[in-house]
Amino acid sequence: MRYCYNLKKISLIAAAAILLLALIAGCKKNFDSSVTISGISYPADTKVVTLTDYPSDDYTAFAKLESLNTLDVTALNISAENVESIRSQVGDNVDVIWSVPFNGSKIPSNAPELTLSGDISKEDASAVKYFNSLKSLQITTSEVNDNLCSLIDAATENNSELNVNCSAKIYGADVDSSMELLDLNNIPIESPDLLCLAIEIFPNIKTIEMCDCGLSNEVMQGLREEYPEIKFVWTISFLNFKIRTDVQVFSTLAKKLDKPGNTKTFEPIFKYCTELRALDLGHMAITDISEIRNLKKLHTLILADNYISDISPIAELKDLVYVELFQNKISDISPLLELPNLEDLNMCYNAKVKDPVALTSKTKLKRLYMSFCGLERSDILQLKEGLPADCEFNYTARNCVYDGWRSPDNVRNAKIREAFKNWKKIKEYPTWDNIVYK
């Protein structure tokens, strides 16, 4: 038993000795743990090193500082290539801060904000990518150009939350980052290239007015299609009219014409005036309305007294409420069945209409004029029975408009005619009963 006791005692003494040696070694390590680099001793737990002078290109010794997270070399003459070399030596977890040549001076690469003024060089446009801590970028420059665009692209590429405030000129007009409406009216423009750059640089722009700038309808339409989120406004000319493409109401009756327009004459309206809410092209020589499908916002439409036979494009105009198509060559009225809000329809003096009874499905109809449309007695009876009880159904009128359609007592017609007569003075045309005049 005494022998076993002695063995146990020896084991305990040995374990204590080992523990004591470990503690001594740990303490020695804590007291002596440092790294000497270029004659300077740095504690092993150093997190930030600022160099004011360093004679070597070898930075590998700094990798021995396991806690190092920032190496400041702004006081040294360091190029972008040198910085990449330093990073490769100290490790990706260390932020190397250096002085970036920018806008005529040297700025620390961790600068939270930058302010530029004057012309922007290619060098500045390239150097901005080195500022990886940017929160704000203020730019005042003389002209929108490729360098400005490149600079902003580089600055925002890896920082989508960067606050960019820029002011410049484009074609001589002022533009800034807060602007939603860019007014380029009456400024001669030969190419839209600068404008495309400005759209990239100034994302808040919602409307661009370019009336009488000299660019063709085709070029303007190309811009509209390329940037569908932006409203482009320009002027179109035909006959003795010149109108803006954002016009909401237009009528040919407000001005005497030397000769009536035809399909080709009014093609610019159908293609480009996409804000139209009310359109009167009655008493012309129109045969084709295929392009009218572009006018998705139309509420009121008059195409009376033309040579139209195919009205299929009208099926796409879902906002239509009021439609005059009398004195045409229409037999297929099925496209009208696709209009969910149709209330007023005048089809007098057309070819023999196919399946007129189908109009009984239009439960919102308030007025239907269909005299001289080849209606059979059975058609008339079924229409009388199937149309809404409060719908005014006229199948005997000899005059398309004066036998009741444009009655002095009809407030709706009076307001619509007044709007077409004074279309240039109209600011907004939501519906016929709440027109806003300028």
KEBATOR-523063 format. One record per residue (C-alpha): residue in one letter; chain; x, y, z. Coordinates in steps of 0.5 Angstrom, whole numbers. Each point is the difference from the previous one (the first is absolute). Example, Ala and Ser with C-alpha at 12.3 -4.5 7.8 and 13.67 -1.06 7.14 Angstrom:
% residues 2
<r resn="a" chain="A" X="25" Y="-9" Z="16"/>
<r resn="s" chain="A" X="2" Y="7" Z="-2"/>
% end
This chain:
% residues 438
<r resn="m" chain="A" X="0" Y="0" Z="0"/>
<r resn="r" chain="A" X="6" Y="5" Z="2"/>
<r resn="y" chain="A" X="3" Y="-2" Z="-7"/>
<r resn="c" chain="A" X="-7" Y="2" Z="-4"/>
<r resn="y" chain="A" X="0" Y="6" Z="4"/>
<r resn="n" chain="A" X="7" Y="3" Z="-2"/>
<r resn="l" chain="A" X="-2" Y="-2" Z="-7"/>
<r resn="k" chain="A" X="-6" Y="5" Z="0"/>
<r resn="k" chain="A" X="4" Y="5" Z="4"/>
<r resn="i" chain="A" X="5" Y="0" Z="-5"/>
<r resn="s" chain="A" X="-5" Y="1" Z="-6"/>
<r resn="l" chain="A" X="-3" Y="6" Z="3"/>
<r resn="i" chain="A" X="6" Y="3" Z="1"/>
<r resn="a" chain="A" X="2" Y="-1" Z="-7"/>
<r resn="a" chain="A" X="-7" Y="3" Z="-3"/>
<r resn="a" chain="A" X="1" Y="6" Z="5"/>
<r resn="a" chain="A" X="7" Y="1" Z="-3"/>
<r resn="i" chain="A" X="-2" Y="-1" Z="-7"/>
<r resn="l" chain="A" X="-6" Y="5" Z="1"/>
<r resn="l" chain="A" X="5" Y="5" Z="3"/>
<r resn="l" chain="A" X="5" Y="0" Z="-6"/>
<r resn="a" chain="A" X="-6" Y="1" Z="-5"/>
<r resn="l" chain="A" X="-2" Y="6" Z="5"/>
<r resn="i" chain="A" X="7" Y="3" Z="-1"/>
<r resn="a" chain="A" X="0" Y="-1" Z="-7"/>
<r resn="g" chain="A" X="-7" Y="3" Z="-1"/>
<r resn="c" chain="A" X="2" Y="6" Z="4"/>
<r resn="k" chain="A" X="7" Y="1" Z="-4"/>
<r resn="k" chain="A" X="-4" Y="0" Z="-6"/>
<r resn="n" chain="A" X="-5" Y="5" Z="2"/>
<r resn="f" chain="A" X="6" Y="5" Z="2"/>
<r resn="d" chain="A" X="5" Y="-2" Z="-6"/>
<r resn="s" chain="A" X="-6" Y="0" Z="-5"/>
<r resn="s" chain="A" X="2" Y="5" Z="-5"/>
<r resn="v" chain="A" X="2" Y="1" Z="-7"/>
<r resn="t" chain="A" X="6" Y="5" Z="-3"/>
<r resn="i" chain="A" X="-1" Y="3" Z="-7"/>
<r resn="s" chain="A" X="5" Y="4" Z="-3"/>
<r resn="g" chain="A" X="3" Y="2" Z="7"/>
<r resn="i" chain="A" X="-7" Y="1" Z="4"/>
<r resn="s" chain="A" X="-3" Y="-5" Z="5"/>
<r resn="y" chain="A" X="-7" Y="-1" Z="-1"/>
<r resn="p" chain="A" X="-4" Y="-4" Z="5"/>
<r resn="a" chain="A" X="-3" Y="-6" Z="-2"/>
<r resn="d" chain="A" X="-7" Y="2" Z="1"/>
<r resn="t" chain="A" X="1" Y="7" Z="-4"/>
<r resn="k" chain="A" X="-6" Y="1" Z="-4"/>
<r resn="v" chain="A" X="1" Y="7" Z="-4"/>
<r resn="v" chain="A" X="7" Y="2" Z="-3"/>
<r resn="t" chain="A" X="2" Y="7" Z="-3"/>
<r resn="l" chain="A" X="6" Y="0" Z="-4"/>
<r resn="t" chain="A" X="3" Y="7" Z="-1"/>
<r resn="d" chain="A" X="7" Y="-3" Z="-3"/>
<r resn="y" chain="A" X="1" Y="-7" Z="-2"/>
<r resn="p" chain="A" X="6" Y="-1" Z="-5"/>
<r resn="s" chain="A" X="-2" Y="-7" Z="-2"/>
<r resn="d" chain="A" X="-5" Y="-3" Z="-5"/>
<r resn="d" chain="A" X="0" Y="-6" Z="4"/>
<r resn="y" chain="A" X="-6" Y="0" Z="5"/>
<r resn="t" chain="A" X="-1" Y="-7" Z="1"/>
<r resn="a" chain="A" X="3" Y="1" Z="7"/>
<r resn="f" chain="A" X="-7" Y="3" Z="2"/>
<r resn="a" chain="A" X="-3" Y="-6" Z="-1"/>
<r resn="k" chain="A" X="3" Y="-3" Z="6"/>
<r resn="l" chain="A" X="-5" Y="5" Z="4"/>
<r resn="e" chain="A" X="-6" Y="-4" Z="0"/>
<r resn="s" chain="A" X="-5" Y="5" Z="3"/>
<r resn="l" chain="A" X="2" Y="5" Z="-5"/>
<r resn="n" chain="A" X="-6" Y="3" Z="-4"/>
<r resn="t" chain="A" X="3" Y="7" Z="-2"/>
<r resn="l" chain="A" X="6" Y="2" Z="-4"/>
<r resn="d" chain="A" X="0" Y="7" Z="-1"/>
<r resn="v" chain="A" X="5" Y="2" Z="-5"/>
<r resn="t" chain="A" X="-3" Y="7" Z="-2"/>
<r resn="a" chain="A" X="7" Y="4" Z="2"/>
<r resn="l" chain="A" X="4" Y="-5" Z="-5"/>
<r resn="n" chain="A" X="0" Y="1" Z="-8"/>
<r resn="i" chain="A" X="-4" Y="-6" Z="-2"/>
<r resn="s" chain="A" X="-3" Y="-1" Z="-7"/>
<r resn="a" chain="A" X="-6" Y="-5" Z="-1"/>
<r resn="e" chain="A" X="5" Y="-5" Z="-2"/>
<r resn="n" chain="A" X="4" Y="0" Z="6"/>
<r resn="v" chain="A" X="-7" Y="0" Z="4"/>
<r resn="e" chain="A" X="-2" Y="-7" Z="-3"/>
<r resn="s" chain="A" X="7" Y="-2" Z="1"/>
<r resn="i" chain="A" X="0" Y="2" Z="8"/>
<r resn="r" chain="A" X="-7" Y="-4" Z="0"/>
<r resn="s" chain="A" X="2" Y="-6" Z="-3"/>
<r resn="q" chain="A" X="6" Y="0" Z="6"/>
<r resn="v" chain="A" X="-4" Y="2" Z="6"/>
<r resn="g" chain="A" X="-6" Y="-4" Z="-2"/>
<r resn="d" chain="A" X="-8" Y="1" Z="-2"/>
<r resn="n" chain="A" X="-2" Y="2" Z="7"/>
<r resn="v" chain="A" X="4" Y="6" Z="1"/>
<r resn="d" chain="A" X="-2" Y="7" Z="-3"/>
<r resn="v" chain="A" X="5" Y="3" Z="-3"/>
<r resn="i" chain="A" X="-1" Y="8" Z="0"/>
<r resn="w" chain="A" X="4" Y="4" Z="-5"/>
<r resn="s" chain="A" X="0" Y="7" Z="-3"/>
<r resn="v" chain="A" X="-4" Y="0" Z="-7"/>
<r resn="p" chain="A" X="2" Y="5" Z="-5"/>
<r resn="f" chain="A" X="-7" Y="3" Z="-1"/>
<r resn="n" chain="A" X="-3" Y="7" Z="-3"/>
<r resn="g" chain="A" X="7" Y="3" Z="1"/>
<r resn="s" chain="A" X="2" Y="-2" Z="7"/>
<r resn="k" chain="A" X="1" Y="-6" Z="4"/>
<r resn="i" chain="A" X="-6" Y="-3" Z="4"/>
<r resn="p" chain="A" X="0" Y="-6" Z="5"/>
<r resn="s" chain="A" X="-3" Y="-6" Z="-3"/>
<r resn="n" chain="A" X="-5" Y="-1" Z="6"/>
<r resn="a" chain="A" X="-2" Y="7" Z="-1"/>
<r resn="p" chain="A" X="-8" Y="0" Z="1"/>
<r resn="e" chain="A" X="-2" Y="5" Z="-5"/>
<r resn="l" chain="A" X="3" Y="4" Z="-6"/>
<r resn="t" chain="A" X="-1" Y="7" Z="-3"/>
<r resn="l" chain="A" X="2" Y="1" Z="-7"/>
<r resn="s" chain="A" X="-1" Y="6" Z="-4"/>
<r resn="g" chain="A" X="2" Y="2" Z="-7"/>
<r resn="d" chain="A" X="2" Y="-5" Z="-6"/>
<r resn="i" chain="A" X="1" Y="-7" Z="1"/>
<r resn="s" chain="A" X="6" Y="-4" Z="-2"/>
<r resn="k" chain="A" X="0" Y="-7" Z="-3"/>
<r resn="e" chain="A" X="5" Y="-1" Z="6"/>
<r resn="d" chain="A" X="-5" Y="3" Z="5"/>
<r resn="a" chain="A" X="-5" Y="-5" Z="-3"/>
<r resn="s" chain="A" X="4" Y="-6" Z="1"/>
<r resn="a" chain="A" X="3" Y="2" Z="7"/>
<r resn="v" chain="A" X="-7" Y="1" Z="3"/>
<r resn="k" chain="A" X="-1" Y="-8" Z="1"/>
<r resn="y" chain="A" X="6" Y="0" Z="5"/>
<r resn="f" chain="A" X="-4" Y="4" Z="5"/>
<r resn="n" chain="A" X="-4" Y="-6" Z="3"/>
<r resn="s" chain="A" X="-3" Y="3" Z="6"/>
<r resn="l" chain="A" X="-4" Y="6" Z="-3"/>
<r resn="k" chain="A" X="-6" Y="2" Z="2"/>
<r resn="s" chain="A" X="-1" Y="7" Z="-4"/>
<r resn="l" chain="A" X="2" Y="2" Z="-6"/>
<r resn="q" chain="A" X="-1" Y="7" Z="-2"/>
<r resn="i" chain="A" X="2" Y="2" Z="-7"/>
<r resn="t" chain="A" X="-1" Y="7" Z="-4"/>
<r resn="t" chain="A" X="3" Y="0" Z="-7"/>
<r resn="s" chain="A" X="-1" Y="4" Z="-6"/>
<r resn="e" chain="A" X="-3" Y="-5" Z="-5"/>
<r resn="v" chain="A" X="-3" Y="-7" Z="0"/>
<r resn="n" chain="A" X="5" Y="-5" Z="-4"/>
<r resn="d" chain="A" X="3" Y="-7" Z="0"/>
<r resn="n" chain="A" X="5" Y="2" Z="6"/>
<r resn="l" chain="A" X="-6" Y="2" Z="5"/>
<r resn="c" chain="A" X="-4" Y="-6" Z="-2"/>
<r resn="s" chain="A" X="6" Y="-5" Z="1"/>
<r resn="l" chain="A" X="2" Y="3" Z="7"/>
<r resn="i" chain="A" X="-7" Y="-1" Z="2"/>
<r resn="d" chain="A" X="-1" Y="-7" Z="-2"/>
<r resn="a" chain="A" X="7" Y="-2" Z="3"/>
<r resn="a" chain="A" X="-2" Y="4" Z="7"/>
<r resn="t" chain="A" X="-7" Y="-4" Z="0"/>
<r resn="e" chain="A" X="2" Y="-7" Z="-3"/>
<r resn="n" chain="A" X="2" Y="-3" Z="7"/>
<r resn="n" chain="A" X="-4" Y="5" Z="4"/>
<r resn="s" chain="A" X="-8" Y="1" Z="-2"/>
<r resn="e" chain="A" X="-1" Y="4" Z="6"/>
<r resn="l" chain="A" X="5" Y="6" Z="-1"/>
<r resn="n" chain="A" X="-3" Y="7" Z="0"/>
<r resn="v" chain="A" X="1" Y="3" Z="-7"/>
<r resn="n" chain="A" X="-1" Y="7" Z="-1"/>
<r resn="c" chain="A" X="2" Y="3" Z="-7"/>
<r resn="s" chain="A" X="-1" Y="6" Z="-3"/>
<r resn="a" chain="A" X="2" Y="1" Z="-8"/>
<r resn="k" chain="A" X="-3" Y="3" Z="-6"/>
<r resn="i" chain="A" X="-2" Y="-4" Z="-6"/>
<r resn="y" chain="A" X="-1" Y="4" Z="-7"/>
<r resn="g" chain="A" X="1" Y="6" Z="4"/>
<r resn="a" chain="A" X="-6" Y="-1" Z="5"/>
<r resn="d" chain="A" X="1" Y="-1" Z="7"/>
<r resn="v" chain="A" X="-1" Y="-7" Z="3"/>
<r resn="d" chain="A" X="1" Y="-3" Z="7"/>
<r resn="s" chain="A" X="-2" Y="-6" Z="4"/>
<r resn="s" chain="A" X="-6" Y="2" Z="3"/>
<r resn="m" chain="A" X="-3" Y="2" Z="-6"/>
<r resn="e" chain="A" X="-7" Y="-4" Z="-3"/>
<r resn="l" chain="A" X="-1" Y="5" Z="-6"/>
<r resn="l" chain="A" X="5" Y="1" Z="-5"/>
<r resn="d" chain="A" X="-2" Y="6" Z="-4"/>
<r resn="l" chain="A" X="4" Y="0" Z="-7"/>
<r resn="n" chain="A" X="-5" Y="3" Z="-4"/>
<r resn="n" chain="A" X="2" Y="5" Z="-6"/>
<r resn="i" chain="A" X="7" Y="-3" Z="1"/>
<r resn="p" chain="A" X="3" Y="-2" Z="-7"/>
<r resn="i" chain="A" X="3" Y="-7" Z="1"/>
<r resn="e" chain="A" X="3" Y="-4" Z="-5"/>
<r resn="s" chain="A" X="1" Y="-7" Z="4"/>
<r resn="p" chain="A" X="-3" Y="-3" Z="6"/>
<r resn="d" chain="A" X="6" Y="-3" Z="2"/>
<r resn="l" chain="A" X="2" Y="5" Z="6"/>
<r resn="l" chain="A" X="-8" Y="-1" Z="2"/>
<r resn="c" chain="A" X="1" Y="-7" Z="1"/>
<r resn="l" chain="A" X="6" Y="1" Z="4"/>
<r resn="a" chain="A" X="-4" Y="5" Z="5"/>
<r resn="i" chain="A" X="-5" Y="-5" Z="1"/>
<r resn="e" chain="A" X="5" Y="-5" Z="3"/>
<r resn="i" chain="A" X="3" Y="6" Z="4"/>
<r resn="f" chain="A" X="-7" Y="3" Z="3"/>
<r resn="p" chain="A" X="-4" Y="-6" Z="1"/>
<r resn="n" chain="A" X="-6" Y="5" Z="3"/>
<r resn="i" chain="A" X="-2" Y="2" Z="-7"/>
<r resn="k" chain="A" X="-7" Y="-2" Z="-1"/>
<r resn="t" chain="A" X="-2" Y="5" Z="-6"/>
<r resn="i" chain="A" X="5" Y="3" Z="-5"/>
<r resn="e" chain="A" X="-3" Y="6" Z="-5"/>
<r resn="m" chain="A" X="3" Y="0" Z="-7"/>
<r resn="c" chain="A" X="-5" Y="4" Z="-4"/>
<r resn="d" chain="A" X="3" Y="4" Z="-6"/>
<r resn="c" chain="A" X="7" Y="-3" Z="1"/>
<r resn="g" chain="A" X="1" Y="-3" Z="-7"/>
<r resn="l" chain="A" X="0" Y="-7" Z="1"/>
<r resn="s" chain="A" X="-5" Y="-5" Z="-4"/>
<r resn="n" chain="A" X="-6" Y="-3" Z="2"/>
<r resn="e" chain="A" X="4" Y="-7" Z="-1"/>
<r resn="v" chain="A" X="6" Y="2" Z="5"/>
<r resn="m" chain="A" X="-5" Y="3" Z="5"/>
<r resn="q" chain="A" X="-4" Y="-7" Z="0"/>
<r resn="g" chain="A" X="6" Y="-4" Z="0"/>
<r resn="l" chain="A" X="2" Y="4" Z="7"/>
<r resn="r" chain="A" X="-7" Y="-1" Z="2"/>
<r resn="e" chain="A" X="1" Y="-8" Z="-1"/>
<r resn="e" chain="A" X="7" Y="0" Z="3"/>
<r resn="y" chain="A" X="-2" Y="3" Z="6"/>
<r resn="p" chain="A" X="-8" Y="-1" Z="2"/>
<r resn="e" chain="A" X="1" Y="2" Z="7"/>
<r resn="i" chain="A" X="1" Y="7" Z="-3"/>
<r resn="k" chain="A" X="-6" Y="5" Z="-3"/>
<r resn="f" chain="A" X="3" Y="3" Z="-6"/>
<r resn="v" chain="A" X="-4" Y="6" Z="-3"/>
<r resn="w" chain="A" X="2" Y="3" Z="-7"/>
<r resn="t" chain="A" X="-4" Y="3" Z="-5"/>
<r resn="i" chain="A" X="-3" Y="-3" Z="-7"/>
<r resn="s" chain="A" X="-3" Y="4" Z="-6"/>
<r resn="f" chain="A" X="-5" Y="-2" Z="-5"/>
<r resn="l" chain="A" X="-5" Y="4" Z="-4"/>
<r resn="n" chain="A" X="0" Y="7" Z="3"/>
<r resn="f" chain="A" X="1" Y="-3" Z="7"/>
<r resn="k" chain="A" X="6" Y="0" Z="5"/>
<r resn="i" chain="A" X="-2" Y="-4" Z="6"/>
<r resn="r" chain="A" X="4" Y="-3" Z="6"/>
<r resn="t" chain="A" X="0" Y="-7" Z="1"/>
<r resn="d" chain="A" X="-3" Y="1" Z="7"/>
<r resn="v" chain="A" X="-6" Y="3" Z="-2"/>
<r resn="q" chain="A" X="-6" Y="-3" Z="3"/>
<r resn="v" chain="A" X="-6" Y="3" Z="-5"/>
<r resn="f" chain="A" X="1" Y="1" Z="-7"/>
<r resn="s" chain="A" X="-5" Y="2" Z="-6"/>
<r resn="t" chain="A" X="0" Y="2" Z="-7"/>
<r resn="l" chain="A" X="-6" Y="3" Z="1"/>
<r resn="a" chain="A" X="3" Y="6" Z="3"/>
<r resn="k" chain="A" X="3" Y="3" Z="-6"/>
<r resn="k" chain="A" X="-2" Y="0" Z="-7"/>
<r resn="l" chain="A" X="4" Y="-5" Z="-5"/>
<r resn="d" chain="A" X="2" Y="2" Z="-7"/>
<r resn="k" chain="A" X="-1" Y="-8" Z="-1"/>
<r resn="p" chain="A" X="-2" Y="-6" Z="4"/>
<r resn="g" chain="A" X="6" Y="-4" Z="3"/>
<r resn="n" chain="A" X="0" Y="-7" Z="-2"/>
<r resn="t" chain="A" X="3" Y="-6" Z="4"/>
<r resn="k" chain="A" X="7" Y="2" Z="-1"/>
<r resn="t" chain="A" X="-1" Y="7" Z="2"/>
<r resn="f" chain="A" X="-2" Y="-2" Z="7"/>
<r resn="e" chain="A" X="5" Y="-6" Z="1"/>
<r resn="p" chain="A" X="4" Y="4" Z="5"/>
<r resn="i" chain="A" X="-6" Y="1" Z="4"/>
<r resn="f" chain="A" X="-1" Y="-7" Z="1"/>
<r resn="k" chain="A" X="7" Y="-2" Z="1"/>
<r resn="y" chain="A" X="3" Y="5" Z="4"/>
<r resn="c" chain="A" X="-6" Y="4" Z="4"/>
<r resn="t" chain="A" X="-1" Y="-6" Z="5"/>
<r resn="e" chain="A" X="-2" Y="5" Z="6"/>
<r resn="l" chain="A" X="-7" Y="2" Z="-4"/>
<r resn="r" chain="A" X="-6" Y="-1" Z="4"/>
<r resn="a" chain="A" X="-5" Y="3" Z="-6"/>
<r resn="l" chain="A" X="1" Y="0" Z="-7"/>
<r resn="d" chain="A" X="-4" Y="2" Z="-6"/>
<r resn="l" chain="A" X="2" Y="-1" Z="-7"/>
<r resn="g" chain="A" X="-7" Y="0" Z="-3"/>
<r resn="h" chain="A" X="-2" Y="2" Z="-7"/>
<r resn="m" chain="A" X="7" Y="-2" Z="-3"/>
<r resn="a" chain="A" X="2" Y="-5" Z="-5"/>
<r resn="i" chain="A" X="3" Y="-5" Z="5"/>
<r resn="t" chain="A" X="0" Y="-8" Z="-2"/>
<r resn="d" chain="A" X="5" Y="-3" Z="4"/>
<r resn="i" chain="A" X="0" Y="1" Z="8"/>
<r resn="s" chain="A" X="5" Y="-6" Z="2"/>
<r resn="e" chain="A" X="4" Y="5" Z="3"/>
<r resn="i" chain="A" X="-5" Y="2" Z="5"/>
<r resn="r" chain="A" X="1" Y="-6" Z="5"/>
<r resn="n" chain="A" X="6" Y="5" Z="2"/>
<r resn="l" chain="A" X="-5" Y="4" Z="4"/>
<r resn="k" chain="A" X="-1" Y="-4" Z="6"/>
<r resn="k" chain="A" X="-3" Y="6" Z="4"/>
<r resn="l" chain="A" X="-6" Y="2" Z="-5"/>
<r resn="h" chain="A" X="-6" Y="1" Z="3"/>
<r resn="t" chain="A" X="-4" Y="4" Z="-5"/>
<r resn="l" chain="A" X="1" Y="-1" Z="-8"/>
<r resn="i" chain="A" X="-3" Y="3" Z="-6"/>
<r resn="l" chain="A" X="1" Y="-3" Z="-7"/>
<r resn="a" chain="A" X="-6" Y="1" Z="-3"/>
<r resn="d" chain="A" X="-1" Y="1" Z="-7"/>
<r resn="n" chain="A" X="6" Y="-3" Z="-3"/>
<r resn="y" chain="A" X="2" Y="-6" Z="-4"/>
<r resn="i" chain="A" X="1" Y="-5" Z="6"/>
<r resn="s" chain="A" X="-2" Y="-8" Z="-1"/>
<r resn="d" chain="A" X="5" Y="-3" Z="5"/>
<r resn="i" chain="A" X="-1" Y="2" Z="7"/>
<r resn="s" chain="A" X="4" Y="-6" Z="3"/>
<r resn="p" chain="A" X="5" Y="5" Z="4"/>
<r resn="i" chain="A" X="-5" Y="3" Z="4"/>
<r resn="a" chain="A" X="-1" Y="-6" Z="4"/>
<r resn="e" chain="A" X="7" Y="1" Z="3"/>
<r resn="l" chain="A" X="-3" Y="7" Z="3"/>
<r resn="k" chain="A" X="-3" Y="-2" Z="6"/>
<r resn="d" chain="A" X="-1" Y="7" Z="3"/>
<r resn="l" chain="A" X="-5" Y="2" Z="-5"/>
<r resn="v" chain="A" X="-7" Y="2" Z="2"/>
<r resn="y" chain="A" X="-2" Y="5" Z="-6"/>
<r resn="v" chain="A" X="0" Y="-2" Z="-7"/>
<r resn="e" chain="A" X="-2" Y="3" Z="-6"/>
<r resn="l" chain="A" X="1" Y="-5" Z="-7"/>
<r resn="f" chain="A" X="-6" Y="3" Z="-4"/>
<r resn="q" chain="A" X="0" Y="0" Z="-8"/>
<r resn="n" chain="A" X="6" Y="-5" Z="-1"/>
<r resn="k" chain="A" X="0" Y="-7" Z="-3"/>
<r resn="i" chain="A" X="0" Y="-4" Z="6"/>
<r resn="s" chain="A" X="-4" Y="-7" Z="1"/>
<r resn="d" chain="A" X="4" Y="-4" Z="5"/>
<r resn="i" chain="A" X="-1" Y="4" Z="7"/>
<r resn="s" chain="A" X="3" Y="-6" Z="4"/>
<r resn="p" chain="A" X="6" Y="4" Z="2"/>
<r resn="l" chain="A" X="-5" Y="5" Z="4"/>
<r resn="l" chain="A" X="-2" Y="-6" Z="4"/>
<r resn="e" chain="A" X="7" Y="0" Z="3"/>
<r resn="l" chain="A" X="-1" Y="7" Z="3"/>
<r resn="p" chain="A" X="-2" Y="-1" Z="7"/>
<r resn="n" chain="A" X="-2" Y="7" Z="2"/>
<r resn="l" chain="A" X="-4" Y="2" Z="-7"/>
<r resn="e" chain="A" X="-6" Y="5" Z="2"/>
<r resn="d" chain="A" X="-1" Y="4" Z="-7"/>
<r resn="l" chain="A" X="0" Y="-3" Z="-7"/>
<r resn="n" chain="A" X="-2" Y="3" Z="-6"/>
<r resn="m" chain="A" X="0" Y="-5" Z="-6"/>
<r resn="c" chain="A" X="-5" Y="3" Z="-5"/>
<r resn="y" chain="A" X="1" Y="0" Z="-7"/>
<r resn="n" chain="A" X="5" Y="-6" Z="-1"/>
<r resn="a" chain="A" X="0" Y="-6" Z="-4"/>
<r resn="k" chain="A" X="-5" Y="-6" Z="2"/>
<r resn="v" chain="A" X="2" Y="-1" Z="7"/>
<r resn="k" chain="A" X="2" Y="-8" Z="2"/>
<r resn="d" chain="A" X="-3" Y="-2" Z="6"/>
<r resn="p" chain="A" X="-3" Y="6" Z="3"/>
<r resn="v" chain="A" X="-3" Y="-4" Z="6"/>
<r resn="a" chain="A" X="7" Y="-1" Z="3"/>
<r resn="l" chain="A" X="-1" Y="7" Z="2"/>
<r resn="t" chain="A" X="-5" Y="-2" Z="6"/>
<r resn="s" chain="A" X="6" Y="-3" Z="4"/>
<r resn="k" chain="A" X="3" Y="7" Z="1"/>
<r resn="t" chain="A" X="-4" Y="1" Z="6"/>
<r resn="k" chain="A" X="3" Y="7" Z="1"/>
<r resn="l" chain="A" X="-3" Y="3" Z="-6"/>
<r resn="k" chain="A" X="-4" Y="7" Z="1"/>
<r resn="r" chain="A" X="-1" Y="2" Z="-7"/>
<r resn="l" chain="A" X="0" Y="-4" Z="-7"/>
<r resn="y" chain="A" X="-1" Y="3" Z="-7"/>
<r resn="m" chain="A" X="-1" Y="-5" Z="-5"/>
<r resn="s" chain="A" X="-4" Y="3" Z="-6"/>
<r resn="f" chain="A" X="1" Y="-3" Z="-7"/>
<r resn="c" chain="A" X="5" Y="-5" Z="2"/>
<r resn="g" chain="A" X="-4" Y="-6" Z="-3"/>
<r resn="l" chain="A" X="-4" Y="-2" Z="6"/>
<r resn="e" chain="A" X="-5" Y="-5" Z="-1"/>
<r resn="r" chain="A" X="-7" Y="0" Z="4"/>
<r resn="s" chain="A" X="2" Y="-6" Z="4"/>
<r resn="d" chain="A" X="7" Y="4" Z="2"/>
<r resn="i" chain="A" X="-4" Y="6" Z="2"/>
<r resn="l" chain="A" X="-4" Y="-4" Z="5"/>
<r resn="q" chain="A" X="5" Y="-4" Z="3"/>
<r resn="l" chain="A" X="4" Y="7" Z="1"/>
<r resn="k" chain="A" X="-6" Y="3" Z="3"/>
<r resn="e" chain="A" X="-1" Y="-6" Z="5"/>
<r resn="g" chain="A" X="8" Y="-1" Z="1"/>
<r resn="l" chain="A" X="3" Y="7" Z="1"/>
<r resn="p" chain="A" X="0" Y="3" Z="7"/>
<r resn="a" chain="A" X="-7" Y="3" Z="2"/>
<r resn="d" chain="A" X="3" Y="7" Z="1"/>
<r resn="c" chain="A" X="4" Y="-1" Z="-7"/>
<r resn="e" chain="A" X="-3" Y="5" Z="-5"/>
<r resn="f" chain="A" X="0" Y="-4" Z="-7"/>
<r resn="n" chain="A" X="-2" Y="4" Z="-6"/>
<r resn="y" chain="A" X="0" Y="-4" Z="-7"/>
<r resn="t" chain="A" X="-4" Y="5" Z="-4"/>
<r resn="a" chain="A" X="4" Y="7" Z="0"/>
<r resn="r" chain="A" X="1" Y="2" Z="-7"/>
<r resn="n" chain="A" X="5" Y="5" Z="3"/>
<r resn="c" chain="A" X="6" Y="-3" Z="3"/>
<r resn="v" chain="A" X="1" Y="6" Z="5"/>
<r resn="y" chain="A" X="-6" Y="4" Z="0"/>
<r resn="d" chain="A" X="-6" Y="-4" Z="1"/>
<r resn="g" chain="A" X="2" Y="-1" Z="7"/>
<r resn="w" chain="A" X="7" Y="-2" Z="1"/>
<r resn="r" chain="A" X="2" Y="7" Z="1"/>
<r resn="s" chain="A" X="-6" Y="2" Z="4"/>
<r resn="p" chain="A" X="1" Y="7" Z="3"/>
<r resn="d" chain="A" X="-2" Y="-4" Z="7"/>
<r resn="n" chain="A" X="5" Y="-5" Z="-1"/>
<r resn="v" chain="A" X="5" Y="3" Z="5"/>
<r resn="r" chain="A" X="6" Y="-5" Z="-2"/>
<r resn="n" chain="A" X="0" Y="2" Z="-7"/>
<r resn="a" chain="A" X="0" Y="7" Z="1"/>
<r resn="k" chain="A" X="6" Y="-1" Z="5"/>
<r resn="i" chain="A" X="3" Y="-4" Z="-5"/>
<r resn="r" chain="A" X="-1" Y="5" Z="-6"/>
<r resn="e" chain="A" X="3" Y="6" Z="4"/>
<r resn="a" chain="A" X="6" Y="-4" Z="2"/>
<r resn="f" chain="A" X="1" Y="-2" Z="-7"/>
<r resn="k" chain="A" X="-1" Y="7" Z="-2"/>
<r resn="n" chain="A" X="5" Y="3" Z="5"/>
<r resn="w" chain="A" X="5" Y="-6" Z="0"/>
<r resn="k" chain="A" X="6" Y="4" Z="0"/>
<r resn="k" chain="A" X="-2" Y="3" Z="7"/>
<r resn="i" chain="A" X="-1" Y="-7" Z="3"/>
<r resn="k" chain="A" X="5" Y="-2" Z="6"/>
<r resn="e" chain="A" X="-3" Y="-6" Z="2"/>
<r resn="y" chain="A" X="-6" Y="-4" Z="-3"/>
<r resn="p" chain="A" X="-1" Y="-6" Z="5"/>
<r resn="t" chain="A" X="-8" Y="-1" Z="-2"/>
<r resn="w" chain="A" X="-5" Y="5" Z="-4"/>
<r resn="d" chain="A" X="-3" Y="2" Z="7"/>
<r resn="n" chain="A" X="7" Y="3" Z="3"/>
<r resn="i" chain="A" X="4" Y="3" Z="-5"/>
<r resn="v" chain="A" X="5" Y="5" Z="3"/>
<r resn="y" chain="A" X="2" Y="6" Z="-5"/>
<r resn="k" chain="A" X="6" Y="3" Z="1"/>
% end
